[in-house]
Structures are given as structure tokens and as C-alpha cells.
Amino acid sequence: MKKSVGILCGLAVAIAAITTAGAWFTGKQIPGELEHAVTRANAEFKNAVAGTGGSMTMELVSLEQHWFTSDARYRIVIKDVQIGQGEPLNFELGATDHIEHGPFPWTRVKSLKLLPVMAVSNSELVKSDQLAPLFEAAGGKMPVSATGTLGYGGSIDTETHVAPLKFTQDNGGLFDFAGMTLNVDGDRDGNAMKIHGNFDRLEVKIVGDRPPATFVLEGFKVGGDLSKTDYEKIYVGKLDLFLDQLQATLGPKQDVLVAKGIEQNNLYNLEGKDRLGGRLEYKVSDITYANRAVGSGQMVMTFRSLDIPSTLALSEWYQGKMPQIQAAAADGQAMPQIQMTDAERAQVHGDLQKLLAAKPTASIEDLSFKTARGTSRFKLDVDFANPASFDLPADQLTRQIIAKLSGKLSLSKPMVGDLATLQALLGGETDAQAIAQQSNQAGEMLGMMAVQSGLATVQGDDVVSSLDYAAGQVDFNGKQMTVEEFLMMLQALVPQR
């Protein structure tokens, strides 16, 4: 018995010694890990505010180290960040980080998570005059907090909580957020990450000179599995977003628009080392307006062979022009005439040539809308090519850039009739016979006008228009013609002023 007790006591002492030594060793590693984290955060901040004309930086203000824990304070400064047409953002916020050293941080031991880790980080915002409204909106609770677990192998698992927030205005304006949880599991360098997050409800009410507008979002989820490529800003993998319901109350009558089952599914993949492909899906499973059924819809887009280096270069150039574009928008200009030096123009043309030399393709695989009685669809495929020169006349340049184009539009006459019925009901029509007559006439009139104009043909219940282009020749609804003949035909259909 004494021998057993002695063995257990010795084992306990050994475990305590190992834990203490591990905590001391971890504590020695903390400064380097924090420096790495701050450096990486500043790189991400730089990318995030590119094109805003401002900056966002993070610094480690202090670090107090103890045997089993460390306490860090950070400062984040946002300066002259232009978002939209309002005043630039300028503010500073602080954060604290209570770090529990491994290998067995107490918060994990309490939760019976006994695998050794390097550290557990517990971060919170620091209350300040600028953040006082945010703390008030959270009912005095911590509005944003995060817990991160750093593994010895470099893994980082982070769980971020946004508390319920409620802002009210004297005029009846409202921002009511139920709170959110976001989990990101990855590594210290951000080379791979798995994302999962959700919130239950968000209500926003905008009150001004016009009738109030109220938006209610319910059942939001986000999930993803992404990996970084050799290019800092490019990730591949999947990222999916889902919203159970969006309700919008709008207009003088405060009619209610409800969209259910809203999805956005994104998939990106590398093609070789320097080219990117992707597939983007947008879906709405059910739409109603003023308690009347409207329909459902989806859009699927794909792209292939997108040259990454030239795309990033052109994106950086465009972001550099954003302050100029935003200033023009503030003055009421839709798109300003962007001034470029000869050297800058040559660089942009060079990047465009690299982009087009990869022969990228873009497609709208399916743009469709479905009602109770029919479905309308649109499809478009475009193949691009590198022109001999960008100094060609616009029409010649367009022909050389677009190597091939194929499009098809199919409008369902019964679907058009359903929408005409909806319009009549919303307009207050109650005569069932009159509504049915309007519904039938709408679809038939569409088909008749399309055939008479030569823009489409009627195939059963569908009004169909197709366009194919390649090698300078156009096939429009089965009729062969040159580009010039096609343009002349379209011009003849446009009423002259």
C-alpha cells in the first residue's frame, strides 16, 4: 500500500514538474508568436484597406509574462479609410489578451480537453469613449471576444463571439442583432482554414424622408474550407453562405417581400500553378410579395484559365484609382476619365495582354426564374483571346478580344402570364375572368412581338432567341450574317429620335 502511494505521489510530482517546465518553455515562445501574429495581422489589414486611401495597423503595446500566464495589450489604428461617400474612418481601439501557457492550460483542463497545446488566448475589446456606444448596445457586456488555441504544430483554432447588440434612434431607426459565433480552424500562417459561423436574427429599420424600410434576416450560416496558394490574396476551396429567410417591408403601403432559402456557393480551384477557375452559385428557393407567390430563381456562373499574376496586378492598379473614382461619384459622375501616364498605360496594357493570352473563359451556365406554370432561362458562354494590339479601333479590338460567344434566352409564356396575374392582383384587380384574360394575353403578345421583330422564334410555350459568334460571323436565330449586318439589323429596330 505504501509503495503504491509512493508511486502515485512520485507520478504526481513528475507530472507537476513536466507541466511547470512546459509552461516555462511556452512562456519563452510567446513573444515570438505574438510578433509573428502582429506581422501577419498587419499584412491582412493592408490587403483589406487597399484602395480606400487609408491604413489600418496593429501593434503590441505591452506584454507582461508570468510563469503560467501572460497578458498582452494591443492597439489597432484605423486612419483615413474611405468607405462609400461619407467621411473617412479615423479611430483607435484597444484589446487585451490573457494567454494561458501550455501544455495544459486550465480552461482546457476544466473542459476535460487534455491534449497538450502551446497556449490558449482569451481576447477582449478595451472599453473607451469611442467604443462606449458599442458596449451600451451590448447591454454592458463584452461586445466582441475571442478564444484561440495554439497547438505545438502551428495549428490555430479560434472561436469569436459577437454579443447581442441593439441600437435605437429617436426617429424609430433600429439595429437589433441577436449575436454571432464564428469558428476558424487553421494554422499560424493562414495557409489553410476551415470556417463555420452562424447568427439567428438581424433586424434593421431605416427611417428618413421616405417611407420606412425594415429588413429582417433569419438563420444565417457560413461554412468554408480554404487553402492559400502561392499568391498572398488568392485562396482555393469552397465557401458557402446560407440565409433561411429575408423579409423586407418597403414602400408607402409597407408591402412585405419574403425570400426563403437564399444560398451562395463558391468553389475556386487552381489550374496548374498560375491560373484560377471557379464556380459561383446563387439560389433563392421561394419568393413571395404581399402574401402572394412569385417564384424561385438561380444563377450559376463559371470561369476558367484566369491568369493570377496579371489579375492581381490589374486589381491593385484599379484599387489605386478608387479614391479618384469615389471622388467622381461624390460629384455625380458615373465613371470618371481615368488619367494615366504613358508608362502606366503600357503597364496596364501589358497586364491585359497577359490576362488575355491565357485565353480565359466566362459563362453564365444558368440564369433562371421559375413560377407555378413555367421557367425562363438565359445562358451565355464567352471565350476571350489576346488582340494583336490595344491601339485598334474599338470594333476591331472587340472582335479580336472576343474569340467566341454563344448565348440563348428562353422566355416561358406561361411564366410571363403568372407575373401578369401577380401584377393585376397587386394592382387591386378582383375579376377572375379579367385576370385570366390578361395572363393569357401577356404571354401571347410577347411571342407575337418577338416573332414580328425578328428577335426571337416561338417554340411551343417558349419564346427563344439565340446568338452565336465566331471568326467574324454571327448566327442569330439560325440566320447567318456578318457582324456589320447584325449591327445594322439591331440599329433598324431602335426607334430614331
Secondary structure by P-SEA (a helix, b strand, c coil): caaaaaaaaaaaaaaaaaaaaaaaaaaaaaaaaaaaaaaaaaaaaaaaacccccccccccccccccccbbbbbbbbbbccccccccccccbbbbbbbbcccccccaaaaaacccccccbbbbbbbbbcccaaaaaaaacccccbbbbbbbcccbbbbbbbbbcbbbbbcccbbbbbbccbbbbbbbccccccbbbbccccbbbbbbbccccbbbbbbcbbbbbbbbbbcccccccbbbbbbbbcbbbbbbcccbbbbbbcbbbbbbbbbbccccbbbbbbbbbbcbbbcccccccccbbbbbbcccccaaaaaaaaaaaaaaaaaaaaaaaccccccccccaaaaaaaaaaaaaaaaabbbbbcccccccccccccbbbbbbbbbbcccccccaaaaaaaaccbbbbbbbbbaaaaaaaaaaaaaaaccccaaaaaaaaaaaaaaaaaaaaaacccccccccbbbbbbbcccccccccccccaaaaaaaaaaacccc
